[in-house]
């Protein structure tokens, strides 16, 4: 392979927009090369054109956590209502496991009665509880999981459980409510719906005209116990990729139970890649909850023939990108889960690692320019990629990650590919765009 020359420092010709009326930008999205939307640190949505901004009125009752626009007019926001005091309880069981538990408790209560009829009923209930437990522990899901001969880090899945979802709650934050609001008028009017979960909304993207909401039960240490469970909720009736969605409704939205906390989505070719925490074992088990893996890859049709890819250890994947060569690049969280005295804690790590996945193996990437990385991104249709270091410096490659060099902008906090460009958030309120 012939590598292009790499200099020690390469200035990027960029267009810069300073949104001085917004004290702190949390996230942003370009929809043209000079306009789009930003979310400020207080959860307020703004539209920008050049250096001019306009506050977008959003539905009251919940704080906006994430937004995504498919067109300048058609977009969605998600967030959670402010929860009450957290209940000092642990997470619940799955349906069969919960039924078995309730039946056992009722059987024990009836056995305390001396009447023969009550004892007969108690015996029947105990039998039902045993049957429910057998269902909960059934190994039938093994038929939908097999090893990948090309990679020890990958498991092949032959079933994807896309269906209307029942309410999914996490008991410690059971009073919390999640919401999605959709606009077709640039935010002049919103159609708001409650997402049937008490989880935090942590990611938002689109496939066709459908919005996909990612959730995470609880990824932050604090008054609520940590819990690495999550789902994908779908809103929209575009059946281009999945025919089932023609019958989707916001009252009973389709969903995918992923059994791991979701940090983000990315797309590559005809695949959707979902990344975040490692698995959360559940009862009853299935091929997803019983298989290690931080990256869930499935067709845009959300159908069968998916893959689970496991990164080293159980550290959350914080960003994920695919180069033009097909290699996966990932940055990991700077903390590792640890169980002590029956509770889950996080142990800080010295660096946020950068990994690449090629030829079926993960390889740690060590660069002389930096040791700790926040984010990785590749611009689709090009050989250009970017690394954001923990110190806010930017590294770039023009040969799919074979060589990296420092780029001129500093103080960068976040980046997103946009068409054949990279867009950057610098400092508190400055946006940059560079066309490749």
BAVEX-37570 format. One record per residue (C-alpha): residue number from 0; x, y, z. Coordinates in steps of 0.2 Angstrom, whole numbers, plus 2048, in hexadecimal, padded with zeros to 3 digits. Example, Ala and Ser with C-alpha at 12.3 -4.5 7.8 and 13.67 -1.06 7.14 Angstrom:
BEGIN
+-----+-----+-----+-----+
| num |  xx |  yy |  zz |
+-----+-----+-----+-----+
|   0 | 83E | 7EA | 827 |
|   1 | 844 | 7FB | 824 |
+-----+-----+-----+-----+
This chain:
BEGIN
+-----+-----+-----+-----+
| num |  xx |  yy |  zz |
+-----+-----+-----+-----+
|   0 | 800 | 800 | 800 |
|   1 | 807 | 811 | 7FB |
|   2 | 804 | 81D | 809 |
|   3 | 802 | 830 | 806 |
|   4 | 80E | 83B | 80F |
|   5 | 80A | 840 | 820 |
|   6 | 810 | 850 | 828 |
|   7 | 811 | 853 | 83B |
|   8 | 803 | 861 | 83A |
|   9 | 7F6 | 864 | 82D |
|  10 | 7EA | 873 | 82E |
|  11 | 7D8 | 86F | 829 |
|  12 | 7D0 | 87C | 81E |
|  13 | 7BF | 87E | 828 |
|  14 | 7B0 | 889 | 828 |
|  15 | 7AD | 890 | 83A |
|  16 | 79C | 895 | 842 |
|  17 | 79C | 89D | 853 |
|  18 | 78B | 89B | 85C |
|  19 | 78F | 8A8 | 869 |
|  20 | 77D | 8A9 | 870 |
|  21 | 77F | 897 | 876 |
|  22 | 78A | 896 | 885 |
|  23 | 78D | 883 | 884 |
|  24 | 789 | 877 | 875 |
|  25 | 786 | 865 | 87A |
|  26 | 784 | 85D | 869 |
|  27 | 781 | 863 | 857 |
|  28 | 77C | 85D | 845 |
|  29 | 77F | 865 | 835 |
|  30 | 771 | 864 | 828 |
|  31 | 77A | 86F | 81B |
|  32 | 78B | 876 | 81A |
|  33 | 786 | 885 | 824 |
|  34 | 776 | 880 | 82E |
|  35 | 76F | 874 | 83A |
|  36 | 76A | 871 | 84C |
|  37 | 774 | 872 | 85D |
|  38 | 76F | 86C | 86E |
|  39 | 775 | 877 | 87C |
|  40 | 77B | 871 | 88E |
|  41 | 76A | 874 | 895 |
|  42 | 761 | 869 | 889 |
|  43 | 75A | 877 | 87D |
|  44 | 75A | 874 | 86B |
|  45 | 75F | 882 | 85F |
|  46 | 75F | 884 | 84C |
|  47 | 76F | 88D | 845 |
|  48 | 772 | 895 | 834 |
|  49 | 784 | 89B | 832 |
|  50 | 787 | 8A4 | 843 |
|  51 | 775 | 8A8 | 846 |
|  52 | 76B | 89D | 852 |
|  53 | 758 | 89B | 856 |
|  54 | 751 | 892 | 865 |
|  55 | 745 | 884 | 860 |
|  56 | 737 | 881 | 86C |
|  57 | 736 | 86F | 871 |
|  58 | 728 | 866 | 87B |
|  59 | 728 | 86A | 88E |
|  60 | 72A | 85C | 89B |
|  61 | 73A | 854 | 896 |
|  62 | 74C | 859 | 893 |
|  63 | 753 | 856 | 882 |
|  64 | 761 | 84A | 882 |
|  65 | 764 | 846 | 870 |
|  66 | 75D | 84C | 85F |
|  67 | 75E | 847 | 84D |
|  68 | 758 | 84E | 83D |
|  69 | 755 | 845 | 82D |
|  70 | 751 | 855 | 823 |
|  71 | 751 | 867 | 829 |
|  72 | 73F | 865 | 82C |
|  73 | 73D | 853 | 832 |
|  74 | 746 | 84E | 843 |
|  75 | 744 | 847 | 854 |
|  76 | 749 | 84B | 866 |
|  77 | 74A | 83F | 875 |
|  78 | 74C | 841 | 887 |
|  79 | 746 | 83D | 899 |
|  80 | 73B | 845 | 8A5 |
|  81 | 743 | 84A | 8B5 |
|  82 | 741 | 83A | 8C0 |
|  83 | 73C | 83A | 8D2 |
|  84 | 746 | 834 | 8E0 |
|  85 | 74E | 823 | 8DB |
|  86 | 747 | 814 | 8E3 |
|  87 | 754 | 809 | 8ED |
|  88 | 751 | 7F9 | 8E3 |
|  89 | 75A | 7EF | 8D6 |
|  90 | 755 | 7EA | 8C4 |
|  91 | 746 | 7DF | 8C0 |
|  92 | 746 | 7CE | 8B8 |
|  93 | 73F | 7C9 | 8A6 |
|  94 | 72D | 7C4 | 8A4 |
|  95 | 72F | 7B1 | 8A7 |
|  96 | 73B | 7B4 | 8B6 |
|  97 | 72F | 7C1 | 8BE |
|  98 | 720 | 7B5 | 8BB |
|  99 | 729 | 7A7 | 8C4 |
| 100 | 72E | 7B2 | 8D2 |
| 101 | 71C | 7B8 | 8D5 |
| 102 | 715 | 7A6 | 8D4 |
| 103 | 722 | 7A0 | 8E1 |
| 104 | 71D | 7AE | 8ED |
| 105 | 70B | 7AB | 8EB |
| 106 | 70D | 798 | 8ED |
| 107 | 717 | 79B | 8FD |
| 108 | 709 | 7A7 | 903 |
| 109 | 6FB | 79A | 900 |
| 110 | 705 | 78C | 908 |
| 111 | 704 | 795 | 918 |
| 112 | 6F1 | 792 | 918 |
| 113 | 6EC | 781 | 91F |
| 114 | 6DD | 77E | 914 |
| 115 | 6E0 | 770 | 907 |
| 116 | 6D9 | 77A | 8F9 |
| 117 | 6E6 | 787 | 8FC |
| 118 | 6F4 | 77A | 8FC |
| 119 | 6EE | 773 | 8EC |
| 120 | 6EE | 784 | 8E4 |
| 121 | 6FF | 787 | 8EB |
| 122 | 706 | 777 | 8E3 |
| 123 | 6FF | 77C | 8D2 |
| 124 | 707 | 78D | 8D4 |
| 125 | 718 | 785 | 8D8 |
| 126 | 717 | 77A | 8C9 |
| 127 | 713 | 789 | 8BE |
| 128 | 721 | 793 | 8C6 |
| 129 | 72D | 784 | 8C2 |
| 130 | 726 | 784 | 8B0 |
| 131 | 729 | 797 | 8AE |
| 132 | 73B | 795 | 8B5 |
| 133 | 73E | 787 | 8A8 |
| 134 | 738 | 793 | 89A |
| 135 | 743 | 7A1 | 8A1 |
| 136 | 752 | 796 | 8A0 |
| 137 | 74E | 78D | 890 |
| 138 | 75D | 78A | 885 |
| 139 | 753 | 78C | 875 |
| 140 | 75C | 79C | 871 |
| 141 | 76C | 793 | 86E |
| 142 | 765 | 78F | 85D |
| 143 | 767 | 7A1 | 858 |
| 144 | 779 | 7A3 | 85C |
| 145 | 789 | 79C | 855 |
| 146 | 79B | 7A0 | 855 |
| 147 | 7A3 | 7AA | 846 |
| 148 | 7B1 | 79F | 83F |
| 149 | 7BA | 7AF | 839 |
| 150 | 7BB | 7B7 | 84A |
| 151 | 7BB | 7B2 | 85C |
| 152 | 7B5 | 7C3 | 861 |
| 153 | 7A5 | 7C1 | 856 |
| 154 | 795 | 7B8 | 859 |
| 155 | 788 | 7B5 | 84B |
| 156 | 776 | 7B7 | 84F |
| 157 | 768 | 7B0 | 844 |
| 158 | 759 | 7B9 | 84C |
| 159 | 755 | 7CB | 84F |
| 160 | 746 | 7CE | 85B |
| 161 | 73E | 7DD | 852 |
| 162 | 72C | 7DE | 859 |
| 163 | 721 | 7EA | 863 |
| 164 | 729 | 7EC | 874 |
| 165 | 721 | 7EB | 885 |
| 166 | 725 | 7F8 | 892 |
| 167 | 737 | 7F5 | 898 |
| 168 | 73C | 7FD | 8A9 |
| 169 | 74A | 7FD | 8B5 |
| 170 | 744 | 7FD | 8C7 |
| 171 | 750 | 80A | 8CE |
| 172 | 74A | 817 | 8C2 |
| 173 | 738 | 811 | 8BF |
| 174 | 731 | 822 | 8C1 |
| 175 | 73B | 829 | 8B3 |
| 176 | 732 | 82C | 8A2 |
| 177 | 73A | 82C | 891 |
| 178 | 733 | 836 | 882 |
| 179 | 735 | 839 | 870 |
| 180 | 72F | 848 | 866 |
| 181 | 72E | 848 | 853 |
| 182 | 72D | 858 | 848 |
| 183 | 729 | 85A | 836 |
| 184 | 72A | 86D | 836 |
| 185 | 73B | 871 | 83C |
| 186 | 735 | 871 | 84E |
| 187 | 726 | 87C | 84C |
| 188 | 71B | 86D | 852 |
| 189 | 71F | 85D | 85B |
| 190 | 717 | 84C | 85C |
| 191 | 71C | 846 | 86D |
| 192 | 71B | 834 | 874 |
| 193 | 720 | 82B | 883 |
| 194 | 72D | 81D | 880 |
| 195 | 728 | 80E | 88A |
| 196 | 737 | 80D | 895 |
| 197 | 73F | 814 | 8A5 |
| 198 | 750 | 813 | 89D |
| 199 | 75A | 823 | 898 |
| 200 | 75A | 828 | 886 |
| 201 | 76C | 827 | 880 |
| 202 | 76C | 827 | 86D |
| 203 | 762 | 82C | 85E |
| 204 | 764 | 828 | 84C |
| 205 | 759 | 824 | 83C |
| 206 | 757 | 817 | 82F |
| 207 | 74D | 81D | 821 |
| 208 | 73F | 828 | 828 |
| 209 | 73F | 81E | 839 |
| 210 | 747 | 824 | 849 |
| 211 | 751 | 818 | 854 |
| 212 | 753 | 81C | 866 |
| 213 | 760 | 813 | 871 |
| 214 | 75F | 812 | 883 |
| 215 | 76A | 80D | 892 |
| 216 | 762 | 808 | 8A3 |
| 217 | 770 | 812 | 8AD |
| 218 | 782 | 816 | 8A8 |
| 219 | 786 | 822 | 8B5 |
| 220 | 78C | 81F | 8C7 |
| 221 | 781 | 828 | 8D3 |
| 222 | 771 | 825 | 8DD |
| 223 | 76B | 818 | 8D1 |
| 224 | 774 | 807 | 8CF |
| 225 | 77D | 805 | 8BF |
| 226 | 774 | 7FA | 8B2 |
| 227 | 77A | 7F6 | 8A1 |
| 228 | 76A | 7F1 | 898 |
| 229 | 762 | 7FA | 889 |
| 230 | 756 | 7F9 | 87A |
| 231 | 753 | 801 | 869 |
| 232 | 742 | 809 | 867 |
| 233 | 73C | 80D | 855 |
| 234 | 730 | 81B | 850 |
| 235 | 72A | 81C | 83E |
| 236 | 721 | 812 | 831 |
| 237 | 72E | 812 | 823 |
| 238 | 72E | 800 | 81D |
| 239 | 73C | 802 | 811 |
| 240 | 748 | 7F7 | 81B |
| 241 | 73C | 7ED | 827 |
| 242 | 72B | 7E9 | 821 |
| 243 | 724 | 7E7 | 833 |
| 244 | 726 | 7F9 | 836 |
| 245 | 717 | 7FD | 82A |
| 246 | 70D | 7F9 | 83A |
| 247 | 717 | 802 | 846 |
| 248 | 70E | 80E | 852 |
| 249 | 715 | 81B | 85F |
| 250 | 709 | 814 | 86C |
| 251 | 711 | 802 | 86A |
| 252 | 722 | 805 | 861 |
| 253 | 72C | 7F7 | 85A |
| 254 | 73C | 7F4 | 864 |
| 255 | 74C | 7E9 | 865 |
| 256 | 751 | 7E3 | 876 |
| 257 | 764 | 7E5 | 875 |
| 258 | 768 | 7DF | 887 |
| 259 | 777 | 7EC | 888 |
| 260 | 777 | 7FF | 88B |
| 261 | 778 | 809 | 87B |
| 262 | 784 | 817 | 879 |
| 263 | 782 | 81A | 866 |
| 264 | 77E | 815 | 855 |
| 265 | 788 | 816 | 845 |
| 266 | 784 | 80F | 833 |
| 267 | 790 | 807 | 827 |
| 268 | 78A | 801 | 815 |
| 269 | 77A | 7F8 | 819 |
| 270 | 77D | 7F5 | 82B |
| 271 | 778 | 7FD | 83B |
| 272 | 785 | 7FC | 849 |
| 273 | 77F | 7FE | 85B |
| 274 | 78D | 801 | 869 |
| 275 | 78E | 803 | 87B |
| 276 | 790 | 7F8 | 88A |
| 277 | 792 | 7E5 | 88B |
| 278 | 784 | 7D9 | 88E |
| 279 | 777 | 7DA | 89C |
| 280 | 772 | 7C8 | 8A0 |
| 281 | 75F | 7C6 | 8A2 |
| 282 | 753 | 7B9 | 8A7 |
| 283 | 74D | 7B1 | 89B |
| 284 | 75D | 7B1 | 892 |
| 285 | 75E | 7B3 | 87F |
| 286 | 76C | 7B3 | 872 |
| 287 | 770 | 7C6 | 875 |
| 288 | 76F | 7C6 | 888 |
| 289 | 77A | 7B6 | 889 |
| 290 | 788 | 7BC | 87D |
| 291 | 796 | 7C8 | 881 |
| 292 | 798 | 7D6 | 875 |
| 293 | 798 | 7E9 | 875 |
| 294 | 793 | 7EC | 863 |
| 295 | 783 | 7E5 | 85B |
| 296 | 783 | 7E5 | 848 |
| 297 | 774 | 7E2 | 83E |
| 298 | 76D | 7E6 | 82D |
| 299 | 763 | 7F6 | 82A |
| 300 | 754 | 7EA | 827 |
| 301 | 756 | 7E6 | 83A |
| 302 | 754 | 7D4 | 835 |
| 303 | 75E | 7C4 | 839 |
| 304 | 770 | 7C1 | 836 |
| 305 | 777 | 7CD | 843 |
| 306 | 788 | 7CD | 84C |
| 307 | 78E | 7D0 | 85D |
| 308 | 7A0 | 7D6 | 85E |
| 309 | 7A9 | 7D6 | 86F |
| 310 | 7B6 | 7E2 | 873 |
| 311 | 7C4 | 7DE | 880 |
| 312 | 7BE | 7DF | 892 |
| 313 | 7AD | 7E6 | 895 |
| 314 | 7B0 | 7F8 | 893 |
| 315 | 7A3 | 802 | 88A |
| 316 | 7A6 | 807 | 878 |
| 317 | 7A4 | 81A | 877 |
| 318 | 7A6 | 81D | 865 |
| 319 | 7A7 | 812 | 855 |
| 320 | 7AB | 815 | 843 |
| 321 | 7AF | 80B | 833 |
| 322 | 7BD | 80F | 828 |
| 323 | 7BC | 80D | 815 |
| 324 | 7C6 | 7FC | 817 |
| 325 | 7B7 | 7F5 | 821 |
| 326 | 7C1 | 7F6 | 832 |
| 327 | 7B8 | 7FB | 842 |
| 328 | 7C0 | 808 | 84D |
| 329 | 7BA | 80A | 85F |
| 330 | 7BE | 815 | 86E |
| 331 | 7BB | 80E | 87F |
| 332 | 7B5 | 816 | 88F |
| 333 | 7C2 | 81B | 89C |
| 334 | 7BA | 810 | 8A9 |
| 335 | 7B7 | 7FD | 8AC |
| 336 | 7A9 | 7F5 | 8B6 |
| 337 | 7AD | 7EC | 8C6 |
| 338 | 7A2 | 7E3 | 8D2 |
| 339 | 7A6 | 7E5 | 8E4 |
| 340 | 79C | 7E0 | 8F3 |
| 341 | 78E | 7DB | 8E8 |
| 342 | 78D | 7EC | 8DF |
| 343 | 793 | 7F2 | 8CE |
| 344 | 7A0 | 800 | 8CE |
| 345 | 7AB | 808 | 8C1 |
| 346 | 7BE | 808 | 8C2 |
| 347 | 7C6 | 816 | 8B9 |
| 348 | 7D3 | 811 | 8AB |
| 349 | 7E2 | 81B | 8A8 |
| 350 | 7DE | 81E | 895 |
| 351 | 7CF | 81D | 889 |
| 352 | 7D5 | 810 | 87D |
| 353 | 7D4 | 810 | 86A |
| 354 | 7D2 | 7FF | 862 |
| 355 | 7D0 | 7F9 | 84F |
| 356 | 7C7 | 7E9 | 84A |
| 357 | 7CE | 7E1 | 83A |
| 358 | 7D0 | 7CF | 834 |
| 359 | 7C5 | 7C9 | 842 |
| 360 | 7D0 | 7D0 | 850 |
| 361 | 7D1 | 7DF | 85B |
| 362 | 7E1 | 7E9 | 85C |
| 363 | 7E6 | 7F7 | 868 |
| 364 | 7EC | 806 | 85F |
| 365 | 7FA | 810 | 866 |
| 366 | 7FF | 821 | 85F |
| 367 | 80D | 82C | 864 |
| 368 | 802 | 83C | 863 |
| 369 | 7F6 | 836 | 871 |
| 370 | 7F1 | 828 | 87D |
| 371 | 7DF | 82C | 881 |
| 372 | 7D1 | 82E | 875 |
| 373 | 7BF | 834 | 876 |
| 374 | 7B8 | 831 | 864 |
| 375 | 7BC | 82A | 853 |
| 376 | 7B4 | 82E | 843 |
| 377 | 7B6 | 82A | 830 |
| 378 | 7AE | 834 | 822 |
| 379 | 7A4 | 828 | 817 |
| 380 | 7AA | 827 | 805 |
| 381 | 7BB | 82D | 809 |
| 382 | 7CB | 826 | 811 |
| 383 | 7CB | 834 | 81E |
| 384 | 7C9 | 831 | 830 |
| 385 | 7CB | 83B | 840 |
| 386 | 7CF | 837 | 852 |
| 387 | 7CA | 843 | 861 |
| 388 | 7D6 | 841 | 870 |
| 389 | 7D1 | 844 | 882 |
| 390 | 7DB | 854 | 882 |
| 391 | 7D0 | 85B | 873 |
| 392 | 7DD | 859 | 866 |
| 393 | 7D9 | 852 | 854 |
| 394 | 7E2 | 845 | 84A |
| 395 | 7DE | 841 | 838 |
| 396 | 7E2 | 834 | 82C |
| 397 | 7E0 | 833 | 819 |
| 398 | 7E4 | 821 | 817 |
| 399 | 7D7 | 818 | 822 |
| 400 | 7E1 | 819 | 832 |
| 401 | 7F2 | 813 | 82B |
| 402 | 7FA | 823 | 830 |
| 403 | 7F4 | 831 | 83C |
| 404 | 7F9 | 843 | 83D |
| 405 | 7F4 | 852 | 848 |
| 406 | 7E8 | 85E | 841 |
| 407 | 7E7 | 871 | 845 |
| 408 | 7D7 | 873 | 84E |
| 409 | 7D9 | 871 | 861 |
| 410 | 7CC | 872 | 86F |
| 411 | 7C0 | 866 | 866 |
| 412 | 7B3 | 85D | 870 |
| 413 | 7A9 | 853 | 864 |
| 414 | 7A8 | 84F | 851 |
| 415 | 79C | 848 | 845 |
| 416 | 79E | 843 | 832 |
| 417 | 792 | 84C | 827 |
| 418 | 791 | 846 | 814 |
| 419 | 7A3 | 848 | 80E |
| 420 | 7A9 | 853 | 81C |
| 421 | 7AD | 853 | 82F |
| 422 | 7A4 | 85F | 83B |
| 423 | 7AC | 864 | 84B |
| 424 | 7A6 | 86C | 85C |
| 425 | 7B4 | 877 | 863 |
| 426 | 7B4 | 87F | 874 |
| 427 | 7A3 | 884 | 87B |
| 428 | 79A | 88A | 86B |
| 429 | 7A4 | 889 | 85B |
| 430 | 7A0 | 87E | 84D |
| 431 | 7AC | 879 | 83F |
| 432 | 7A9 | 870 | 82E |
| 433 | 7B7 | 869 | 823 |
| 434 | 7B3 | 862 | 812 |
| 435 | 7BE | 853 | 80D |
+-----+-----+-----+-----+
